[in-house]
């Protein structure tokens, strides 16, 4: 199980520690306007239904499980994005916010 929580909330952090969970990393919330610059060799674009299999395969390779329902819903909802490098999908996001992956 993976749980993300706000690091400064010590009461909940203590509770999760008492329940046997371990801190495995820290994350940052970034706010602001994107630079709108392209990185040479990387293409970010909206995901299509043709990308679904590659997105699920990448999720299994990275996380050990698929999120096929979430991926399909994000593609159909128009929120999913993929990044291609050298003609293949090397990353994706179902949406950019706290409740997506």
NORGINOR-V331141 format. One record per residue. N is the residue number from 0. RES is the residue in one small letter. PHI is phi in whole degrees, -180 to 180 (none if undefined). Layout:
# NORGINOR-V331141
n=N res=RES phi=PHI
n=N res=RES phi=PHI
This chain:
# NORGINOR-V331141
n=0 res=x phi=none
n=1 res=x phi=-119
n=2 res=x phi=-126
n=3 res=x phi=-107
n=4 res=x phi=-145
n=5 res=x phi=-70
n=6 res=x phi=-64
n=7 res=x phi=-78
n=8 res=x phi=-87
n=9 res=x phi=-65
n=10 res=x phi=-64
n=11 res=x phi=-72
n=12 res=x phi=-60
n=13 res=x phi=-64
n=14 res=x phi=-60
n=15 res=x phi=-64
n=16 res=x phi=-64
n=17 res=x phi=-64
n=18 res=x phi=-82
n=19 res=x phi=100
n=20 res=x phi=-77
n=21 res=x phi=-120
n=22 res=x phi=-72
n=23 res=x phi=-113
n=24 res=x phi=176
n=25 res=x phi=-123
n=26 res=x phi=-132
n=27 res=x phi=-126
n=28 res=x phi=-97
n=29 res=x phi=-109
n=30 res=x phi=-126
n=31 res=x phi=137
n=32 res=x phi=-89
n=33 res=x phi=-61
n=34 res=x phi=-69
n=35 res=x phi=63
n=36 res=x phi=-105
n=37 res=x phi=-98
n=38 res=x phi=-95
n=39 res=x phi=-56
n=40 res=x phi=93
n=41 res=x phi=-122
n=42 res=x phi=-122
n=43 res=x phi=-102
n=44 res=x phi=-151
n=45 res=x phi=-61
n=46 res=x phi=-76
n=47 res=x phi=-119
n=48 res=x phi=-60
n=49 res=x phi=-68
n=50 res=x phi=-90
n=51 res=x phi=-55
n=52 res=x phi=-63
n=53 res=x phi=-65
n=54 res=x phi=-64
n=55 res=x phi=-66
n=56 res=x phi=-63
n=57 res=x phi=-64
n=58 res=x phi=-61
n=59 res=x phi=-64
n=60 res=x phi=-64
n=61 res=x phi=-85
n=62 res=x phi=-105
n=63 res=x phi=89
n=64 res=x phi=-155
n=65 res=x phi=-94
n=66 res=x phi=-127
n=67 res=x phi=-57
n=68 res=x phi=-64
n=69 res=x phi=-66
n=70 res=x phi=-64
n=71 res=x phi=-60
n=72 res=x phi=-61
n=73 res=x phi=-68
n=74 res=x phi=-64
n=75 res=x phi=-64
n=76 res=x phi=-83
n=77 res=x phi=79
n=78 res=x phi=-99
n=79 res=x phi=-75
n=80 res=x phi=-130
n=81 res=x phi=-124
n=82 res=x phi=-117
n=83 res=x phi=-109
n=84 res=x phi=-137
n=85 res=x phi=55
n=86 res=x phi=81
n=87 res=x phi=-133
n=88 res=x phi=-73
n=89 res=x phi=-112
n=90 res=x phi=-170
n=91 res=x phi=-158
n=92 res=x phi=-140
n=93 res=x phi=-76
n=94 res=x phi=-173
n=95 res=x phi=-103
n=96 res=x phi=-170
n=97 res=x phi=-75
n=98 res=x phi=-107
n=99 res=x phi=-125
n=100 res=x phi=-133
